[in-house]
């Protein structure tokens, strides 16, 4: 039996929202939690972490397509480093940096995922993380010298960005927001910090999507596959456009507009929550 048209529409709306917010530094998970909350959508599938990650598979495909040349070079560099047993070129070093810097987020996800799903999806918690990371973004923009290029990345630098990525497990943080800020705080150029942020996100998004999609099939949700297809396609298309936009925008502009948007959203959430209470 096919899901109702209203559920299809919800899946498409959430897919578009995921595609727009996954790469913009505004927190896709927070928006995917808040949209059903604002509009009183009560289908548990639409407000589940499993559906969130299924939509991440759509934006993952957009990410891989946009950065296919970079990812191809990194993959070849990784294989060369295994054969030579040393990482000599920039691509070889970056491949290892990304692999090692993914470990903190993987550990955090493994140990804390259940706690986060039960505890930190409340609107008030999201308000706090939205505001806190906004402050970090504003501070990073003003503190950074923005003088270092990608070839200056060290293992220590990348591990610090990887630790920052682990905080993205909390709704409202934003993976791109916190990792770009971490790069800026180490004085990397904004475009460099942005590119490394996106490349670093690829393995963790892929791993999380694979893990939760496996859980999805084992939980007997296969009958809902049309909703996941609708969400996947809409997330993939809008995600690709969002990447193109952000890569062009941050070459000439700061993170400030996104930080102020996050603060405004936190105020709106708080006002709505108090009004309902």
TIDO-52350 format. One line per 5 residues: number of its first residue (from 1); their letters; for each residue x, y, z of N, C-alpha, C, O, CB. Coordinates in pm, whole numbers, plus 50000, padded with zeros to 5 digits. Glycine has a CB too. Layout:
N
NUM) a) X,Y,Z,X,Y,Z,X,Y,Z,X,Y,Z,X,Y,Z ~ ... .
***
This chain:
277
1) xxxxx) 50085,49881,50000,50000,50000,50000,50088,50125,50000,50179,50137,50083,49904,50000,50123 ~ 50063,50218,49908,50143,50339,49898,50106,50437,50007,49990,50445,50047,50125,50404,49761 ~ 50204,50514,50058,50175,50617,50157,50083,50724,50098,50073,50736,49976,50303,50682,50208 ~ 50016,50801,50182,49924,50904,50137,50000,51018,50069,50121,51032,50086,49842,50957,50253 ~ 49926,51099,49991,49987,51212,49921,50047,51311,50021,50153,51368,49995,49884,51283,49832 .
6) xxxxx) 49981,51331,50135,50032,51426,50234,50167,51382,50289,50254,51465,50316,49933,51443,50348 ~ 50186,51251,50305,50315,51201,50351,50421,51217,50242,50537,51248,50272,50304,51054,50393 ~ 50383,51197,50116,50476,51222,50005,50520,51368,50007,50639,51397,49992,50410,51188,49869 ~ 50424,51458,50026,50456,51601,50028,50548,51635,50144,50640,51715,50129,50328,51684,50036 ~ 50524,51575,50259,50611,51597,50373,50752,51546,50345,50851,51612,50379,50555,51528,50497 .
11) xxxxx) 50763,51429,50283,50894,51372,50252,50971,51462,50155,51091,51482,50171,50879,51231,50193 ~ 50901,51515,50055,50966,51604,49957,51009,51733,50025,51120,51781,50002,50872,51634,49838 ~ 50923,51790,50108,50957,51914,50179,51079,51894,50268,51168,51979,50272,50839,51963,50263 ~ 51082,51783,50338,51196,51755,50425,51322,51729,50344,51432,51765,50386,51167,51635,50516 ~ 51307,51666,50226,51422,51644,50140,51479,51774,50088,51600,51793,50085,51384,51554,50024 .
16) xxxxx) 51391,51865,50045,51436,51997,49999,51504,52072,50114,51609,52133,50095,51318,52081,49944 ~ 51444,52066,50232,51503,52133,50348,51639,52074,50382,51733,52148,50413,51409,52123,50470 ~ 51650,51942,50376,51778,51876,50400,51883,51920,50299,51996,51950,50336,51761,51724,50395 ~ 51844,51924,50173,51939,51963,50070,51987,52106,50086,52104,52135,50062,51878,51947,49935 ~ 51898,52195,50128,51934,52335,50145,52020,52358,50269,52108,52444,50268,51810,52420,50153 .
21) xxxxx) 51997,52282,50374,52060,52312,50503,52176,52219,50540,52249,52248,50634,51958,52306,50611 ~ 52193,52108,50469,52303,52017,50503,52439,52085,50490,52525,52065,50576,52298,51894,50414 ~ 52458,52163,50386,52589,52223,50361,52596,52368,50405,52704,52418,50434,52623,52212,50214 ~ 52483,52437,50410,52483,52571,50467,52503,52558,50618,52451,52464,50679,52349,52647,50433 ~ 52576,52649,50680,52610,52634,50823,52496,52673,50916,52511,52762,51000,52731,52717,50856 .
26) xxxxx) 52381,52605,50900,52263,52639,50979,52205,52517,51052,52107,52532,51126,52157,52699,50890 ~ 52261,52399,51033,52220,52273,51096,52098,52212,51029,51985,52254,51053,52191,52296,51242 ~ 52123,52112,50946,52013,52042,50879,51930,51962,50978,51807,51960,50968,52068,51949,50770 ~ 51995,51896,51075,51921,51814,51171,51824,51899,51251,51710,51858,51274,52018,51742,51266 ~ 51868,52017,51293,51779,52106,51367,51656,52141,51284,51544,52138,51335,51852,52234,51410 .
31) xxxxx) 51677,52176,51158,51564,52213,51073,51470,52094,51049,51348,52112,51042,51614,52267,50939 ~ 51526,51975,51035,51442,51857,51012,51361,51821,51136,51254,51761,51125,51528,51738,50970 ~ 51410,51856,51253,51333,51837,51376,51226,51945,51390,51113,51918,51429,51427,51837,51499 ~ 51265,52068,51357,51179,52183,51384,51062,52195,51287,50953,52237,51327,51260,52309,51380 ~ 51082,52158,51159,50973,52174,51062,50850,52093,51102,50740,52149,51104,51020,52133,50923 .
36) xxxxx) 50863,51963,51135,50745,51890,51182,50688,51947,51311,50566,51944,51333,50779,51743,51202 ~ 50776,51999,51397,50729,52057,51523,50645,52181,51497,50540,52198,51559,50847,52092,51614 ~ 50691,52270,51408,50617,52392,51377,50480,52361,51316,50381,52425,51350,50698,52480,51283 ~ 50476,52262,51223,50354,52235,51147,50272,52119,51204,50174,52076,51143,50390,52207,51003 ~ 50312,52068,51319,50237,51962,51389,50228,51834,51305,50128,51763,51309,50096,52010,51424 .
41) xxxxx) 50334,51805,51229,50338,51677,51160,50369,51569,51264,50470,51577,51334,50445,51677,51044 ~ 50282,51470,51273,50295,51373,51382,50334,51234,51336,50327,51139,51414,50166,51366,51457 ~ 50376,51219,51209,50420,51087,51165,50557,51058,51226,50651,51133,51200,50426,51079,51010 ~ 50572,50953,51305,50700,50928,51374,50816,50903,51279,50931,50932,51314,50685,50810,51467 ~ 50789,50850,51161,50897,50826,51065,50962,50956,51022,51084,50963,51008,50843,50751,50944 .
46) xxxxx) 50881,51060,51000,50933,51188,50951,51017,51260,51055,51098,51346,51020,50819,51276,50908 ~ 50998,51227,51182,51071,51295,51288,51174,51203,51353,51215,51226,51467,50974,51348,51394 ~ 51215,51100,51280,51310,51003,51336,51452,51030,51288,51471,51085,51179,51268,50861,51300 ~ 51549,50992,51368,51688,51005,51328,51717,50918,51207,51800,50953,51123,51781,50969,51443 ~ 51650,50803,51197,51670,50714,51084,51631,50781,50952,51702,50769,50853,51590,50585,51103 .
51) xxxxx) 51519,50852,50951,51478,50923,50829,51572,51039,50800,51602,51067,50684,51333,50974,50843 ~ 51620,51107,50906,51720,51213,50887,51840,51160,50810,51886,51224,50715,51764,51271,51022 ~ 51891,51047,50851,52011,50993,50789,51982,50939,50649,52069,50943,50562,52072,50883,50877 ~ 51860,50889,50627,51823,50848,50492,51828,50967,50397,51871,50954,50282,51682,50784,50491 ~ 51783,51083,50444,51793,51203,50362,51939,51244,50342,51975,51299,50238,51714,51318,50427 .
56) xxxxx) 52023,51216,50442,52165,51245,50427,52226,51167,50311,52324,51211,50251,52240,51213,50558 ~ 52169,51051,50280,52219,50975,50165,52199,51054,50036,52282,51046,49945,52147,50839,50155 ~ 52091,51131,50027,52070,51215,49910,52173,51325,49900,52229,51348,49793,51932,51275,49914 ~ 52198,51393,50011,52298,51500,50007,52440,51444,49994,52528,51511,49941,52288,51587,50133 ~ 52460,51322,50042,52590,51259,50021,52616,51240,49872,52728,51263,49825,52597,51123,50093 .
61) xxxxx) 52514,51198,49797,52533,51180,49653,52565,51313,49586,52644,51317,49491,52408,51117,49590 ~ 52503,51422,49634,52533,51555,49580,52677,51594,49611,52747,51650,49526,52436,51661,49637 ~ 52722,51565,49731,52858,51597,49774,52960,51521,49690,53059,51578,49644,52876,51565,49923 ~ 52936,51392,49672,53029,51310,49594,53034,51357,49449,53141,51359,49388,52987,51161,49600 ~ 52919,51395,49394,52918,51439,49255,52991,51572,49239,53067,51589,49144,52774,51451,49205 .
66) xxxxx) 52969,51664,49331,53033,51796,49318,53185,51785,49336,53260,51850,49264,52974,51894,49422 ~ 53229,51704,49429,53371,51693,49459,53432,51565,49401,53530,51513,49455,53394,51698,49610 ~ 53375,51514,49293,53420,51386,49239,53567,51389,49199,53637,51289,49217,53336,51347,49120 ~ 53616,51500,49145,53757,51508,49107,53846,51509,49230,53947,51438,49233,53782,51634,49022 ~ 53811,51588,49331,53889,51591,49455,53891,51453,49520,53996,51405,49562,53832,51695,49552 .
71) xxxxx) 53775,51391,49529,53766,51260,49594,53842,51155,49515,53902,51065,49573,53620,51219,49611 ~ 53839,51165,49381,53917,51073,49299,54066,51087,49323,54137,50988,49335,53886,51094,49153 ~ 54114,51212,49331,54256,51235,49357,54295,51185,49496,54402,51127,49513,54288,51384,49345 ~ 54210,51208,49594,54239,51160,49729,54241,51008,49735,54325,50949,49803,54137,51215,49828 ~ 54149,50945,49665,54145,50798,49664,54271,50741,49600,54330,50646,49651,54020,50749,49589 .
76) xxxxx) 54311,50800,49486,54434,50753,49421,54556,50780,49508,54649,50700,49513,54450,50819,49283 ~ 54555,50895,49574,54666,50927,49663,54675,50830,49780,54784,50791,49820,54653,51068,49714 ~ 54562,50792,49833,54560,50696,49944,54618,50561,49900,54697,50501,49972,54418,50678,49997 ~ 54577,50514,49781,54628,50387,49730,54779,50394,49704,54852,50300,49733,54553,50346,49601 ~ 54826,50507,49648,54969,50522,49625,55047,50518,49756,55154,50459,49763,54998,50653,49551 .
81) xxxxx) 54991,50582,49859,55061,50585,49988,55071,50445,50049,55168,50413,50117,54991,50679,50085 ~ 54970,50363,50025,54975,50225,50075,55083,50146,50003,55156,50068,50064,54838,50157,50058 ~ 55092,50167,49872,55193,50095,49793,55334,50141,49830,55424,50058,49847,55168,50117,49642 ~ 55352,50271,49842,55485,50326,49872,55518,50322,50021,55634,50338,50061,55494,50468,49822 ~ 55415,50300,50104,55428,50299,50250,55477,50434,50304,55548,50440,50405,55525,50188,50294 .
86) xxxxx) 55439,50541,50237,55463,50676,50286,55372,50773,50212,55332,50748,50098,55612,50716,50268 ~ 55339,50883,50278,55253,50984,50218,55339,51103,50180,55376,51183,50267,55139,51025,50314 ~ 55369,51118,50052,55461,51222,50006,55388,51342,49948,55420,51456,49982,55556,51166,49903 ~ 55291,51321,49860,55224,51431,49792,55114,51490,49880,55078,51432,49983,55165,51385,49657 ~ 55063,51605,49839,54955,51670,49913,54831,51581,49918,54768,51568,50023,54920,51805,49848 .
91) xxxxx) 54795,51519,49806,54677,51433,49803,54693,51313,49895,54598,51273,49962,54649,51385,49660 ~ 54812,51257,49899,54837,51143,49987,54825,51182,50133,54766,51110,50213,54976,51084,49960 ~ 54881,51297,50169,54873,51342,50308,54728,51376,50346,54681,51337,50453,54963,51466,50330 ~ 54659,51447,50258,54521,51485,50289,54431,51363,50304,54341,51362,50389,54467,51576,50180 ~ 54454,51262,50223,54373,51140,50234,54387,51079,50373,54288,51039,50433,54414,51037,50126 .
96) xxxxx) 54509,51072,50423,54532,51018,50557,54479,51111,50665,54424,51066,50766,54680,50992,50580 ~ 54496,51241,50644,54443,51337,50741,54292,51322,50756,54239,51321,50867,54479,51481,50699 ~ 54223,51310,50642,54078,51297,50645,54036,51166,50712,53943,51162,50793,54020,51304,50503 ~ 54107,51058,50678,54075,50928,50738,54092,50932,50890,54003,50888,50963,54164,50819,50677 ~ 54205,50983,50937,54232,50987,51081,54142,51087,51153,54103,51064,51267,54379,51023,51105 .
101) xxxxx) 54110,51197,51086,54028,51300,51150,53881,51264,51154,53803,51332,51221,54046,51432,51078 ~ 53841,51159,51085,53704,51110,51092,53680,51029,51219,53566,51013,51262,53673,51024,50969 ~ 53788,50979,51279,53775,50890,51395,53703,50956,51513,53616,50891,51571,53912,50845,51440 ~ 53734,51082,51552,53662,51141,51666,53511,51143,51648,53437,51109,51740,53710,51281,51690 ~ 53463,51181,51530,53319,51185,51505,53259,51044,51504,53147,51023,51551,53290,51256,51372 .
106) xxxxx) 53334,50948,51451,53286,50809,51449,53271,50755,51592,53173,50689,51623,53381,50719,51368 ~ 53368,50784,51676,53361,50739,51816,53246,50807,51889,53170,50743,51962,53494,50769,51889 ~ 53233,50938,51869,53124,51012,51934,52989,50958,51890,52899,50941,51972,53133,51162,51902 ~ 52974,50930,51761,52848,50876,51712,52817,50739,51770,52703,50711,51807,52851,50867,51561 ~ 52920,50655,51780,52900,50520,51833,52861,50522,51980,52773,50446,52023,53027,50437,51814 .
111) xxxxx) 52925,50609,52058,52904,50611,52202,52784,50694,52245,52718,50662,52345,53026,50663,52270 ~ 52753,50800,52171,52657,50899,52220,52530,50910,52136,52439,50985,52172,52722,51032,52227 ~ 52523,50839,52026,52410,50854,51935,52276,50833,52005,52184,50912,51986,52423,50758,51819 ~ 52264,50727,52084,52138,50697,52150,52100,50807,52249,51984,50847,52256,52146,50563,52222 ~ 52198,50855,52323,52173,50962,52421,52127,51090,52351,52033,51156,52396,52299,50990,52504 .
116) xxxxx) 52194,51123,52240,52157,51244,52166,52016,51232,52111,51939,51327,52118,52257,51270,52052 ~ 51982,51116,52057,51849,51096,51999,51740,51112,52104,51631,51160,52073,51840,50959,51933 ~ 51768,51072,52227,51666,51077,52332,51662,51210,52405,51558,51249,52457,51690,50967,52431 ~ 51774,51281,52410,51788,51394,52501,51796,51531,52434,51743,51629,52486,51908,51375,52584 ~ 51863,51537,52318,51900,51668,52263,51819,51709,52140,51862,51797,52064,52045,51667,52228 .
121) xxxxx) 51703,51647,52120,51619,51685,52006,51506,51778,52049,51414,51804,51971,51562,51561,51939 ~ 51512,51828,52171,51411,51920,52222,51437,52061,52168,51553,52100,52155,51411,51921,52377 ~ 51333,52138,52136,51354,52273,52081,51442,52364,52166,51519,52442,52111,51223,52339,52063 ~ 51433,52354,52298,51515,52440,52385,51663,52403,52372,51748,52492,52370,51470,52428,52531 ~ 51694,52275,52363,51832,52232,52343,51885,52285,52210,52000,52326,52200,51843,52079,52348 .
126) xxxxx) 51800,52282,52108,51840,52331,51977,51867,52481,51981,51960,52530,51917,51733,52299,51871 ~ 51785,52555,52056,51809,52699,52073,51949,52725,52128,52021,52813,52080,51703,52761,52166 ~ 51988,52647,52228,52118,52667,52292,52233,52641,52194,52327,52719,52188,52132,52575,52413 ~ 52225,52532,52119,52334,52499,52026,52336,52596,51908,52444,52631,51859,52321,52355,51976 ~ 52220,52638,51861,52216,52737,51754,52288,52864,51796,52369,52918,51721,52070,52768,51714 .
131) xxxxx) 52259,52913,51916,52319,53037,51964,52468,53021,51991,52548,53108,51957,52248,53085,52090 ~ 52506,52909,52053,52646,52888,52089,52736,52883,51966,52841,52946,51963,52662,52760,52171 ~ 52695,52807,51866,52778,52795,51746,52775,52924,51665,52873,52955,51597,52731,52677,51660 ~ 52667,52998,51671,52665,53130,51607,52776,53218,51664,52846,53286,51590,52527,53198,51625 ~ 52790,53215,51796,52896,53295,51860,53034,53248,51815,53123,53330,51792,52884,53287,52013 .
136) xxxxx) 53052,53117,51803,53180,53064,51756,53209,53110,51614,53321,53150,51584,53179,52909,51763 ~ 53110,53106,51527,53127,53148,51388,53166,53296,51378,53256,53332,51304,53000,53121,51309 ~ 53097,53380,51454,53128,53523,51452,53268,53549,51505,53342,53632,51451,53024,53600,51535 ~ 53304,53478,51612,53437,53496,51670,53546,53449,51572,53648,53515,51556,53449,53419,51803 ~ 53522,53334,51507,53621,53280,51414,53646,53375,51298,53761,53394,51256,53575,53144,51360 .
141) xxxxx) 53541,53435,51246,53557,53529,51135,53643,53649,51175,53721,53699,51095,53419,53577,51086 ~ 53629,53695,51298,53703,53812,51342,53842,53779,51394,53933,53862,51389,53626,53884,51449 ~ 53859,53659,51442,53988,53617,51499,54086,53568,51392,54207,53585,51407,53966,53508,51601 ~ 54035,53508,51285,54120,53441,51187,54198,53540,51100,54146,53644,51058,54037,53351,51099 ~ 54323,53505,51073,54404,53581,50978,54379,53539,50834,54411,53613,50741,54552,53565,51011 .
146) xxxxx) 54321,53421,50815,54284,53370,50683,54402,53375,50584,54388,53423,50472,54165,53452,50626 ~ 54515,53326,50629,54637,53338,50548,54692,53205,50497,54780,53205,50411,54742,53405,50629 ~ 54643,53093,50547,54702,52963,50516,54620,52889,50410,54497,52885,50417,54714,52878,50643 ~ 54690,52831,50314,54626,52755,50206,54620,52606,50241,54670,52564,50345,54702,52776,50073 ~ 54558,52528,50153,54535,52386,50180,54666,52309,50198,54671,52214,50275,54455,52324,50068 .
151) xxxxx) 54771,52350,50127,54897,52276,50137,54967,52296,50271,55069,52232,50298,54989,52318,50025 ~ 54913,52385,50357,54971,52407,50488,54907,52317,50595,54951,52317,50710,54955,52552,50528 ~ 54804,52240,50557,54735,52157,50655,54831,52054,50715,54908,51989,50643,54614,52086,50591 ~ 54825,52040,50846,54902,51939,50918,54806,51839,50982,54685,51862,50986,54994,52004,51026 ~ 54861,51730,51031,54777,51631,51098,54712,51691,51222,54595,51664,51250,54860,51507,51136 .
156) xxxxx) 54786,51771,51295,54730,51833,51414,54613,51925,51379,54510,51923,51446,54837,51912,51489 ~ 54629,52004,51273,54522,52093,51230,54397,52013,51192,54286,52047,51233,54569,52178,51110 ~ 54417,51908,51115,54303,51831,51068,54235,51757,51183,54112,51742,51182,54347,51731,50961 ~ 54311,51710,51281,54250,51643,51396,54164,51739,51478,54060,51700,51529,54359,51582,51484 ~ 54208,51864,51489,54127,51964,51560,53995,51988,51486,53890,52002,51549,54205,52096,51575 .
161) xxxxx) 54001,51992,51353,53878,52005,51275,53792,51879,51293,53669,51888,51300,53910,52030,51125 ~ 53856,51762,51298,53782,51638,51319,53714,51633,51454,53601,51583,51465,53876,51521,51305 ~ 53780,51683,51558,53717,51689,51691,53598,51784,51687,53493,51755,51746,53820,51736,51798 ~ 53614,51897,51618,53502,51990,51603,53385,51922,51532,53270,51945,51567,53545,52115,51527 ~ 53415,51839,51431,53309,51769,51357,53228,51679,51449,53108,51660,51427,53369,51688,51243 .
166) xxxxx) 53291,51622,51551,53218,51533,51641,53106,51605,51715,53009,51543,51758,53314,51470,51741 ~ 53120,51738,51732,53015,51816,51799,52889,51826,51714,52782,51856,51766,53065,51955,51832 ~ 52901,51800,51583,52786,51810,51493,52682,51703,51521,52573,51706,51464,52831,51800,51349 ~ 52714,51608,51608,52616,51508,51649,52497,51576,51718,52386,51525,51715,52680,51404,51742 ~ 52523,51692,51781,52417,51765,51852,52334,51846,51753,52390,51925,51677,52478,51857,51960 .
171) xxxxx) 52202,51828,51751,52117,51910,51663,52136,52059,51693,52137,52101,51808,51969,51871,51680 ~ 52151,52137,51587,52170,52280,51602,52313,52325,51585,52338,52444,51571,52122,52322,51734 ~ 52408,52231,51587,52549,52268,51577,52586,52305,51434,52639,52414,51410,52639,52154,51626 ~ 52559,52218,51339,52595,52230,51197,52738,52183,51174,52834,52243,51223,52580,52375,51149 ~ 52749,52075,51099,52881,52020,51068,52966,52121,50993,53082,52144,51028,52868,51891,50986 .
176) xxxxx) 52909,52182,50890,52988,52278,50813,53021,52402,50896,53131,52455,50886,52913,52318,50686 ~ 52926,52447,50976,52951,52566,51057,53064,52549,51155,53150,52636,51167,52827,52604,51130 ~ 53065,52436,51227,53166,52416,51331,53301,52380,51271,53404,52419,51326,53121,52308,51428 ~ 53303,52306,51160,53432,52267,51103,53496,52381,51024,53618,52398,51027,53415,52144,51013 ~ 53415,52460,50953,53472,52578,50886,53527,52674,50990,53633,52733,50970,53366,52648,50798 .
181) xxxxx) 53454,52692,51100,53502,52779,51207,53633,52727,51265,53723,52805,51295,53397,52791,51318 ~ 53643,52596,51282,53768,52538,51336,53884,52564,51242,53995,52593,51287,53752,52386,51358 ~ 53860,52555,51110,53964,52587,51014,54004,52733,51018,54122,52767,51011,53920,52550,50875 ~ 53904,52821,51030,53933,52964,51038,54014,52997,51163,54105,53080,51159,53803,53045,51037 ~ 53980,52934,51275,54051,52962,51399,54197,52919,51395,54278,52961,51477,53981,52893,51514 .
186) xxxxx) 54230,52834,51297,54370,52797,51275,54430,52878,51161,54534,52842,51105,54382,52646,51246 ~ 54363,52986,51127,54412,53086,51031,54414,53039,50886,54492,53089,50805,54549,53129,51069 ~ 54328,52941,50852,54319,52899,50713,54224,52991,50637,54131,53047,50693,54272,52753,50702 ~ 54251,53004,50508,54164,53083,50422,54022,53023,50427,54005,52903,50445,54217,53085,50275 ~ 53923,53109,50412,53784,53062,50423,53754,52953,50322,53691,52853,50357,53688,53179,50405 .
191) xxxxx) 53797,52970,50196,53770,52870,50094,53842,52738,50127,53787,52631,50102,53813,52921,49957 ~ 53963,52746,50182,54036,52626,50223,53963,52554,50334,53946,52432,50330,54178,52662,50267 ~ 53921,52630,50435,53848,52570,50547,53719,52506,50500,53681,52399,50548,53818,52676,50654 ~ 53651,52571,50406,53526,52518,50353,53548,52389,50274,53475,52292,50291,53459,52622,50264 ~ 53650,52388,50188,53676,52269,50108,53715,52151,50196,53667,52039,50176,53787,52298,50005 .
196) xxxxx) 53802,52175,50293,53842,52065,50382,53722,52017,50463,53708,51897,50488,53956,52109,50476 ~ 53636,52109,50504,53516,52071,50579,53429,51976,50499,53384,51874,50552,53436,52196,50616 ~ 53405,52007,50373,53320,51922,50290,53385,51785,50264,53318,51682,50271,53290,51991,50157 ~ 53514,51785,50235,53582,51658,50212,53583,51572,50337,53566,51450,50329,53725,51683,50164 ~ 53603,51636,50453,53605,51561,50579,53468,51503,50610,53459,51398,50674,53651,51651,50692 .
201) xxxxx) 53362,51570,50567,53228,51522,50599,53189,51398,50519,53098,51324,50560,53127,51631,50573 ~ 53256,51373,50407,53214,51264,50318,53214,51128,50386,53111,51060,50382,53303,51260,50198 ~ 53325,51083,50449,53322,50949,50507,53226,50934,50624,53165,50829,50641,53458,50910,50551 ~ 53212,51040,50706,53125,51026,50823,52978,51024,50782,52898,50950,50841,53149,51140,50923 ~ 52941,51104,50681,52802,51101,50633,52774,50966,50568,52666,50908,50587,52776,51216,50531 .
206) xxxxx) 52870,50915,50491,52852,50786,50425,52838,50674,50528,52751,50588,50515,52971,50756,50332 ~ 52921,50676,50630,52915,50573,50733,52784,50578,50811,52723,50475,50836,53031,50587,50828 ~ 52742,50699,50849,52617,50713,50924,52497,50671,50840,52407,50603,50890,52600,50858,50971 ~ 52496,50711,50713,52385,50673,50626,52378,50522,50610,52269,50464,50618,52400,50739,50489 ~ 52492,50457,50588,52494,50312,50573,52447,50241,50698,52373,50143,50690,52632,50266,50537 .
211) xxxxx) 52490,50289,50815,52452,50227,50941,52302,50235,50964,52238,50135,50997,52526,50293,51057 ~ 52245,50354,50945,52104,50371,50977,52012,50313,50870,51901,50271,50901,52074,50516,50996 ~ 52057,50311,50746,51975,50248,50643,51967,50098,50668,51865,50035,50640,52031,50277,50502 ~ 52076,50040,50720,52073,49900,50757,51972,49875,50868,51898,49777,50864,52210,49854,50800 ~ 51970,49963,50967,51873,49952,51076,51731,49968,51022,51638,49902,51069,51901,50057,51184 .
216) xxxxx) 51715,50055,50925,51583,50079,50869,51524,49952,50810,51407,49920,50835,51591,50187,50762 ~ 51604,49879,50733,51554,49758,50669,51524,49649,50772,51429,49573,50756,51655,49707,50567 ~ 51604,49641,50878,51582,49537,50977,51463,49567,51066,51410,49477,51130,51706,49520,51062 ~ 51419,49691,51070,51306,49727,51154,51171,49715,51083,51069,49758,51136,51323,49866,51205 ~ 51171,49659,50967,51045,49636,50898,50985,49759,50834,50864,49764,50810,50949,49580,50991 .
221) xxxxx) 51069,49860,50805,51019,49984,50745,51028,49983,50592,51008,50087,50529,51095,50102,50800 ~ 51059,49871,50534,51080,49866,50390,50956,49910,50314,50967,49959,50201,51120,49727,50347 ~ 50839,49893,50373,50715,49933,50307,50707,50084,50284,50628,50130,50202,50595,49889,50388 ~ 50789,50159,50356,50788,50305,50342,50886,50354,50235,50914,50474,50229,50820,50370,50475 ~ 50939,50265,50151,51045,50303,50058,51006,50418,49964,51094,50497,49930,51085,50183,49975 .
226) xxxxx) 50879,50434,49921,50850,50549,49833,50880,50683,49899,50922,50777,49832,50704,50545,49789 ~ 50859,50693,50029,50888,50818,50100,51038,50846,50101,51080,50961,50087,50835,50811,50244 ~ 51117,50741,50116,51261,50759,50119,51315,50796,49980,51409,50874,49968,51329,50632,50169 ~ 51256,50739,49876,51297,50775,49740,51265,50921,49713,51348,50994,49658,51226,50685,49636 ~ 51145,50965,49751,51106,51105,49729,51199,51198,49805,51243,51300,49751,50960,51128,49773 .
231) xxxxx) 51230,51165,49931,51319,51247,50010,51460,51247,49956,51527,51350,49955,51320,51201,50153 ~ 51507,51130,49912,51643,51117,49858,51662,51204,49735,51760,51279,49726,51673,50971,49824 ~ 51569,51196,49640,51583,51271,49514,51579,51421,49540,51661,51495,49487,51472,51231,49415 ~ 51483,51466,49620,51472,51610,49646,51593,51660,49724,51638,51772,49701,51343,51641,49723 ~ 51647,51579,49816,51766,51621,49892,51889,51626,49803,51972,51716,49817,51790,51525,50009 .
236) xxxxx) 51901,51530,49711,52018,51527,49622,52021,51648,49530,52126,51711,49514,52018,51398,49539 ~ 51908,51681,49470,51904,51792,49376,51930,51925,49445,52012,52004,49400,51769,51795,49304 ~ 51860,51950,49555,51878,52078,49623,52013,52084,49693,52070,52192,49708,51765,52101,49725 ~ 52065,51969,49736,52196,51967,49799,52306,52010,49704,52396,52085,49742,52226,51829,49853 ~ 52300,51962,49582,52400,52001,49482,52397,52152,49456,52501,52217,49447,52377,51925,49349 .
241) xxxxx) 52277,52206,49445,52264,52351,49424,52315,52429,49545,52374,52536,49530,52118,52387,49395 ~ 52291,52376,49665,52336,52445,49786,52489,52448,49794,52546,52548,49836,52279,52376,49911 ~ 52555,52338,49754,52701,52336,49754,52755,52440,49657,52844,52517,49692,52753,52197,49716 ~ 52700,52443,49537,52745,52540,49437,52729,52683,49489,52817,52767,49472,52668,52522,49306 ~ 52616,52709,49552,52591,52843,49606,52693,52878,49714,52752,52986,49711,52450,52852,49661 .
246) xxxxx) 52713,52787,49811,52800,52820,49924,52945,52836,49881,53015,52924,49931,52789,52712,50031 ~ 52991,52752,49788,53129,52764,49741,53152,52899,49677,53259,52958,49694,53161,52652,49642 ~ 53053,52949,49603,53067,53081,49541,53050,53192,49644,53123,53292,49640,52963,53098,49428 ~ 52956,53177,49734,52924,53283,49830,53040,53310,49926,53077,53425,49950,52799,53247,49910 ~ 53098,53202,49981,53202,53221,50082,53337,53262,50023,53429,53293,50098,53219,53094,50161 .
251) xxxxx) 53349,53263,49893,53471,53320,49834,53475,53472,49853,53583,53532,49854,53479,53285,49683 ~ 53358,53532,49867,53352,53678,49874,53288,53730,50002,53297,53850,50032,53276,53731,49756 ~ 53223,53643,50078,53148,53688,50196,53186,53603,50317,53243,53495,50305,52995,53680,50170 ~ 53152,53656,50434,53183,53589,50560,53068,53497,50601,52967,53485,50532,53213,53692,50671 ~ 53086,53432,50717,52983,53347,50775,52878,53427,50852,52782,53370,50904,53046,53245,50868 .
256) xxxxx) 52895,53557,50860,52811,53638,50949,52662,53623,50921,52583,53610,51014,52850,53783,50936 ~ 52623,53626,50794,52480,53619,50761,52418,53489,50816,52305,53490,50865,52459,53627,50608 ~ 52491,53380,50806,52440,53252,50857,52433,53253,51010,52340,53197,51068,52528,53137,50809 ~ 52533,53316,51074,52532,53325,51220,52411,53406,51268,52345,53367,51365,52662,53389,51272 ~ 52383,53516,51203,52268,53597,51243,52136,53526,51214,52041,53539,51291,52271,53732,51170 .
261) xxxxx) 52131,53451,51104,52011,53371,51076,51988,53269,51188,51875,53251,51234,52024,53298,50940 ~ 52094,53203,51232,52083,53105,51340,52031,53170,51468,51946,53113,51537,52219,53038,51366 ~ 52081,53288,51500,52035,53358,51620,51888,53396,51608,51812,53383,51704,52120,53484,51645 ~ 51848,53443,51491,51708,53477,51470,51619,53353,51481,51510,53359,51537,51689,53543,51332 ~ 51667,53240,51428,51590,53116,51437,51577,53072,51583,51470,53026,51624,51657,53004,51355 .
266) xxxxx) 51683,53087,51662,51676,53050,51803,51572,53135,51876,51497,53083,51959,51814,53067,51869 ~ 51567,53264,51846,51468,53352,51908,51327,53310,51867,51236,53307,51950,51493,53500,51868 ~ 51308,53277,51738,51177,53235,51689,51133,53105,51756,51017,53091,51794,51181,53217,51537 ~ 51224,53012,51771,51191,52885,51837,51150,52909,51981,51050,52854,52028,51311,52787,51831 ~ 51228,52989,52051,51197,53017,52192,51062,53085,52206,50983,53050,52293,51307,53105,52254 .
271) xxxxx) 51035,53184,52120,50907,53254,52126,50791,53158,52099,50689,53162,52168,50904,53370,52027 ~ 50807,53073,51998,50702,52977,51965,50681,52878,52078,50567,52842,52110,50736,52902,51837 ~ 50791,52834,52140,50781,52736,52249,50709,52798,52369,50624,52733,52429,50921,52687,52291 ~ 50743,52922,52404,50680,52989,52517,50532,53016,52489,50448,53009,52578,50754,53120,52550 ~ 50501,53048,52363,50362,53073,52326,50279,52946,52339,50165,52950,52385,50353,53127,52183 .
276) xx) 50336,52835,52299,50264,52709,52309,50249,52666,52455,50148,52606,52494,50336,52600,52229 ~ 50354,52698,52535,50350,52656,52675,50243,52728,52754,50228,52704,52874,50484,52678,52739 .
***
